């Protein structure tokens, strides 16, 4: 699930970086809807997420961190429990050291 999430976010970002005349509205809509479905799922299970760095947690945090590159996502307000988990998880030194620059 986390792999599909980060893949979808990456496709969405790449599509938006293409010249406007070459962008595919269908791809943008598909990837944005997929991202929201996945965010719904992670919000529901966010109390089960802990702060122990596991591959799935790192992948999820990496995808959520792409909010820097994808301001259209605007996920924090709709998914407050997930945002709290992400904010805490992002304090780990390894996450801070690899955080993307805006």
N, C-alpha and C positions, 0 to 999 in steps of 0.2 A: 504494500500500500504506500509506504513512504517513497519507494523508488518511483512509482507511477506519479506521485505528487511532484517530486522534484523534476522529473522528466517533463511533465505538463507545464510547470512553471517556466522551465527553460525554453520550451517551444513557444509559449506565449510571449516571453521577453524577446526572443529572436524575431518572431513575427512582427512585433511592434517596432523593432529596430529597422525593418525593411522600409524602403520608400513607401509612402502612403498608397501610391497607385499600384504597388505590388503586394500589399497586404491582403490576406484572405480573411474576410469577416467571419466566415464559417469556422476557420481554425481558431480564431480569437474567441469566438463564442463557445466552441467546444471545450477549449482548454480552461476558460474562466468558469464554466459550469462544472467541469470536472474538479477544479480546485475547490470550489465551494462545497461540493458533495464530500470531498475528502476532509475539508475543514470541519464540516458538520460532524463527521465520524470522530475526528480527534477531539473535538469539543466534548462529545458525549463520553469519551473514555479518558479525558484528561486527568481525572482523579487517580487513574491507574498508572499514569506516567510518573516515573520518579526522576531523581536527579543523577542517577547512576549512568554514566556515559556508555551507551550500547550503540551498536551500528544504527538501529532504527531511530534512536533518539538524535543521534548526530545528523542523520539524513533529514529528519523532520526539522530540526533546528536550522540546518543549512537552507532548506526550502523556505522556511518562514523568514529567514534573514534576507532572502531575495526581495523582500518588501522595499528595500533600498532601490532596486532596479525596476520594480513594478508597483508604482504608487497607485495604480488602478485597483489593485487587489483590496486594499482597505479592510483587512481582516480583523484587526484588533478589537474594534468596538462590538462586533457581532459575536466574537468568540473570546470573551473575557477570561475564562478559566484557562484556555489554551495560551492566551497572551501572558497570563501570570506564570504559567509553567515555562514558557519560552524566555521571559525576562529573567527568571531565576537560573535556568539552564545556561543562558548566555553569559552568566557571570563566571563560568568556568574559564580558567586561564587559557586552555586550548581553544575554546570558542573565541575568546577575545583576540587571541593571536592570529586567528584565521578569518576574522570578520571582514566582509567585503567593504571596500571604500566606496563612498557615494560618488 
